[in-house]
């Protein structure tokens, strides 16, 4: 069941974390707020790394789900493949998704990926942003940990 659920979850995760917020922000402000890739700087380098991590997430999850033989080449850690850690991983990915969704809702039109020098918005400091300066990245880190425990 997990091998069917994880690819579906990952697709839903990308919709909720990336595609829908960007679409809503474009619709409300008439501007694309994915800023990476325009310059040769540290921010764009981080953007490139994030893009590669997303590709790797899909690769690992789809390999885990659809090709047991190829998955073995990823050298899974057998003593970590327990039902308890899988349940913890599932809990973490769902908690992280809710956390990220709350953070993105609280950002409203200030939502960006990258550093937008041209369009300044209000700095969000309330809600989950009073707990973490970057709750979306915190949620993404928790998601990675959860996927690690699941696979």
N, C-alpha and C positions, 0 to 999 in steps of 0.2 A: 504493500500500500504506500509506503514512504517513497518508493522509487517512482510512483506515478504522481504523488502529491508534490514533491520538491520541484520538478520542472514547472508545474502549474503555479505553485507559490512564487517561484522566481519571476515568472512572467507577470503575475499580479503585482509583485513587489516593484518591478520596473515601471509598471503603469502608475502605481500610487506614488512612488518616490520621484520619478523623473518626468514621465510623459504628461500625466494629468496636471501637475502643478505648472509645468512650462506652458501647456495649452491655456490654462486658466489665466496665467499672468499675461500671455500674449493677447488673449481676448480682451482683458481689462485695460492693458496699457498700450497695446499695438506695437510692442517691442519684444524681440527674442531675448530672453535673459540667460541664455547659455553663452557665456563670454569666452570660453577657452578657445585657444588656437589662433588668436589674432596676432600675438607677439611672441618673441623668444625671451620669456622671463620665467621666474620660479613658479608663478601661478599657473601658467600654461603647461609647465612641466608636470605639476601636480595633476592637472587636468588630463594629461596624456596617461599618467600612471593610473588614474581612476578609470579611464576608458579601458586600459589593458586589464585591470582587475575585474571589470564587468565582463569582459570577454572570457577571462579565466573562470569566473563564477559559473557562467553558462557552460563552458567546456567541462568543468569538473562535475557539475550537477547532472548534465545530460549524459556524460560518460558513466557516472555512477548509476544512473537510472536505466540506461539502455544498452550498456556493453560491459558486462562483468569482467570479461577477459581484458579489455583495454583498461578498465578501471584498476586492475591489479598492477598495471605498469605505473600508476601514480603512487604506488607503494603506500597503501593505506596502513594505518597503525592498528594492528589487529586487537591489541589489548584495550584500545579506546572504543572499539565497536561493541558497546554494551547497550542494552535497552535503557538503562538509567541515563546514560549520556545522550542517547537519542532523544529521550523525553525532555531533558534539560535543553538540548539544542532546539527542539521544536518550540519550547516555551520562550527561549531567547529570541528566536526569529520573529515570533508573533508580538512579543513585548516591544521589540525594536521597531517593528512596523507601526504599531500604535504610537509609540514615542515620536517617530519621524513624522507621522501624519499630523500629530498635535503641533509639533514644531513648525511644520510647513503652513498649517492653518494660521498659527499665531504670527507668522511672518507676513502673511497676506501679500501685498504687492511689493514688499521688500525682498521677496524670494529671488535669489540669483544663484547661478553656478559660475564661479569665477569672480574676478574683480571688475566691476563696471565703473570705469573712470568718468564716463559721460553722463550717466543718469544716477544721480544721488537720491537715496531714499532714507527714510527715518531708521535709525538704529533701534532694533528691537531689543529691549532689556527686561521685559516682564514675562510672566508665564514660565515655560521651561527654560527660557533664555536667562532667567534669574538664577537658575541652578547650574547651567552649563553655557559657556560662551558660544559653543557650536554644537547644539544638541543633535543636529542632523548627522554630523560626522560621528558623534558618539553612538547614535543609533546604528549607523552603518558598521562601525566596529563591532557592536554587539551582534549585528546580523552575521558578520563574517565568523565570529566565534560560534554562533549557533549553527551555521552551515558546516563548520568544521566538526562540531560534535555530531551532527546528523550524518555526515558522510565519512 
